[in-house]
Amino acid sequence: MARVNEVKVMSLGRTKKRTQVIRSIYRDKYLFMLLLPVIAYYVIFKYGPMLGEVIAFKNYRISDGIWGSQWVGLDQFRRLFSSNDFFQVLRNTLLLNLYSIVFAFPVPIILALMLNEVRKEWYKKLIQNLLYIPHFISWVVLGGIVIALLSPSTGIINYGLVHILGIEPVYFMINKLWWPVAFILSGIWQSAGWGTILYLAAMAGIDPQLYEAAKMDGASRLRQVWNVTLPGIRSTIAILLVLRMGHVMDVGFEHIYALQNDSVLSVSNVISTYVYNYGVKTMQYSYTTALGLFQGVIGLILVVSVNKLVKRMGEDGLW
């Protein structure tokens, strides 16, 4: 009898909860209608194209179409994992991303901490605007500027090396050692300023009383940054790190394509450029879709793993 009553109570609870949900949807129906264009965008342009991933398991021919092409199971993946090119582009992609995480990820945090300590508002805004500008310039233009700056004959960097330090000009863009350095530094130049926005916003939300309490305890400016500011933005850093880990298998296309040349292909050929050069130009659609699917799955695993790690460290994580 007690069991029957318990089931009845649970059933009533579910019915009540369902009724509340329906009422809240009806009450906020206009707000939900505002979401419809966003949902339509994601369905049409984000989730719809994912159906095309099925060609990774087919021998896709344009004349036969997606559904008319022959199923080949995991043949494209076997071909992928037995290719020397695959391991080269995978190594380059992982190395460039590792360099980026180690050297580029902390830069916006450091810049935001420095900007947060600037007390002259006009000077702070001026520096912020100067830092943001490269983000709005395409890599076609920025790549040309980087190549011009590093040119062995007319570049200002080599001019300084030759006329001030008296050493031979360095061929940065065709040197396999210097090319990754130029790539990472140009990426920092383009995105570090824009990346400070979220950190500055997080710093603005820190309670000023914490700084006052730190001052009363005799904490210096540096100690306040260490004990108040950094803990205040720790959750933001953790979330952005989780998001960054989702792109470990994705260097992007424009940046690397703008700086790439035949002399450094062994260190600059990454998944995105390989997909373009091999998949699009030679119409190996199924093969490169298998590569893209592998890339996406690894990215998902990394995001879930790092998110779980961050939560174990006491942060909120993404979900």
N, C-alpha and C positions, 0 to 999 in steps of 0.2 A: 504493500500500500504506500509505504514511504517512497519507494522507487517510482511509483506511478505519479505521485504528487511532484517529485523532483523533475520528472520529464515534462509535466504540465507547466511547471514554473519556467523551465528552460525554453519551452515552446512559446510561452507568452512573452518571455524576454526577447526572443528573436523577432517575434511579430512586432513588438513595440519598437525595437531598433529599426526594423525595415520601414515601419510607418514614419519614424522620425527622419530617415534618410529621404523618403519620398517627399515629405513635407519640406525639408530643407532644399531639395532640388526645385520644387515648385516655387518656393519663396524666392530663391536666387536664380530663377530661370533666365533672366536677362544677363546675369554675370556668366552663366554657363554658355549662353549663346555667343558671348564675346570670345569664348575659347574655341568655337567651331572653326574659324579660319586657321588658327594655330594647329589644331588637330588635323585639319585637311592638309595643311602644308607638310606636316610630318608624315602623314599617311602616303601622300602622293610623291613627295620628293626624297623622303628618308627611308621609310619602311617598304614602299612599293618596289623601288629598285633592288632591294635585297633579294627579291624573288629571282633576279638574274644570277645570283650566286649558284644556282642549280647547274649552270654550264660548267662549273668546276668538276662535275661528275659526268660530263658528256664530251663527245668530240664535236664541238660546236661548228656548224657550217652556216654561214649567213643565208645561203639558198634554202636550207632546211628549216631555219628558224630555231628558236629555243626548244620547243616541245617536239619538233620533228627530228632533231639531231640524235645521233646514236648514243645510248648510255654506255659509259666505259668504266663505271665504278670508281675505284681509287687509282686508276692508271695515271691520271695527271699528277697526283701526289707522289706516286712512285717515281715518275719521271723527274719531278721537282727535287726530291730528296737524293736522287742519284746524279744530279747535275753539279759540276764544279762551280758554275756561275752562281748557283743558288747560295752556296756556302760563302762565296766571296761577297755577294751583296748583303747577306745576312750579317756577316762579320762587320762590314763597313757601316751598316745601319746601326748595329748595336754599339760599336765603338764611338761613332759620332754622337749618338744619344747619351752614352755614358759620359763623354767629355762635356756635353751640354749640361747634364744634371750636376756634375761636379763643379764646373766653372761658371756656367751661366745662371743656374737656378738661384744661387745665393745673391747674385748681383742686385736684383730689384729689392731684396730685403735690406741689403746694406744701403742702397740709395734712399730707400724710404726712411730708414733710421736716421740718415744724415739730414734729409729734408725736414724730418720732424723736429730736428733740433734747431733749425734756422728760425730765428725770431723776426727777422725783417720780412713782412708778408710780400712786398713787391719783389724782393730778391728771390724769395721762395717760388713765387708764381713764374717769374722769368726763367728760373732754372727748370721748373717743371715743364713749361712750354717747350723749351729747347730740347729737353729729353724726349718729349712726346713726338716731335716732328718726324723723325725717321720712320715711326710706325705707319705714317700715312703715305709714305712713298713706296712705290712698287719695287720689287726686287729687280726688275729690268733696269731701273734707274740706279738703284743702290748697288747692284752688281757692277754696273759700268763705273760708278764712283770708286768702288773698292779696287777694281782692276787698274784704274787710272792712278790711284794713290800708291799702289804697290808695283807699278811698272818699273822694270829695271833701268829704263832710259829716261823717262820723264816723271816718274812718281816721286812725290815729296819725301816718302820714307827712304827710298834709295838715295835721293839727293843728300839727305842728312847723313846716311851711313857713309857715303863716299866723301863728302866735303867736310864733315865735322869729325867723324870717327876714323876716316881714312881707310876704310875697308872696301872690299870688292862688292859691287851690287849683288843683291840676292834676288834670284828668280822665284819669288814667293808662290806665284800661281801655277808654276809647272814643277815645283819641288814637292815630292811626296811627304816630306817631313813638315814643311811650312804650310802646305795647303790646308790641312785640318785646323791649324792655328788660325789662319785667315778666315776660315769658315766659322769657327766658334766666335771669334772676336767680332766679325761682322754681324752675327746673330745677336750678340749682346748689344751691339750698337743699335740695332733695329728695334729690339723688343724690350730692353731693360727698363727704359723710361715708362713705357706703357704698363709694364708689369707692376710698377710701384703704386698704381691707383688703388688696387685692392688692399695693399698693406697700409697705405695712408688712411684709407677709410676705416680699417680695423683699428688703427692707432687713435683715430678721432673718437672711437667709442670707449676708450679706456677712461675710467673714472679719475678726474683730476685730483680727487682727494688722496688717491694712492701716491701721487707724486708729492703732495704736501706732506703726507705721513713719512715718505722716504726722506724728504728734506729735513724734517724735524729730527729724524734719526741720524742726520749727518751724512746722508748718502750723496756722493758726488754725482755729476751728470752722467758719467759713464756707468756708475753703479745703478742709477735710476733706469738707464736703458736696459741693463742686464737683468735687474730684479723686477721691473714694472713693465717696460715696453715689450720686451721679447716674450715674457709669459702672456701678455695681453694679446699678442698676434699669433701665438703658438697654434691655435686651432685653424686659423687661416692658412698658415704655412703647411699644416698637415693636409688640409683639403686640396690645396694647389699641388702638393707633391703627389697625392693620389691621382689627380687629373693628369699630371705630367707623366706619370708612369703608364697611363693609357696610350701614350704616344711614343713609347720606347721603340716600337717597331715601325715608327713612321717619322721620317726626317722632314717630310714635306717635299714639294716638287720645285717650286719657283726659285727658292733660295739656292738650292744645290745646282739646279740646271743653269742658273745665271752665272755661277762661278766655275762650273765644270769644264774641263777640256780633255783632249785625248791623252795628254801626258800624265794625267793623274787619275785615270779611270780606275786603276787598281785600288785606290783609296777613296774615290768619290762616287763610284757606281753603287747606288743604294736601291732599295726595293722600288721606290717610286719611279726613279729614272729607268730602272730595268724593265718595269711594267710598261712604261711608255715606249722605250726603244725596241723592246722585244715583243711585247704584247700588241701594242697598237700599230707600230710600223710594219711588223711582219704578220700581223693578224693571228697571233697565237692566243686567242681570247680565252680558251678553256684553261690553258696552262697558266697564264698570268692571273686568271680569276682564282685558281687553286692557290697561287701564291698570296693573293690578297686575302683569301679566306683564312689561310694559315696565319697571316699577319694580324687579322682581326681577332682570331681566337686567342692568340698569345697575349694581345693587348688586354682582352677581357680578363684572362686569368691573372695578369699582373695587377690590374685595377682591383679585382676582388681580393687578391692576396694582400696587397699593400693596405687596402682599406681595413682588412681584418687585423693586420699588424698595428695599424694606427689606433684602432679601437682598443686593442690590448694594452697600448701605451697610455690609455686614459683619455684619448680624444674622441670626438663625436664621429668622425669619419663622414663619408658621403651618405650612408644610409644606415 
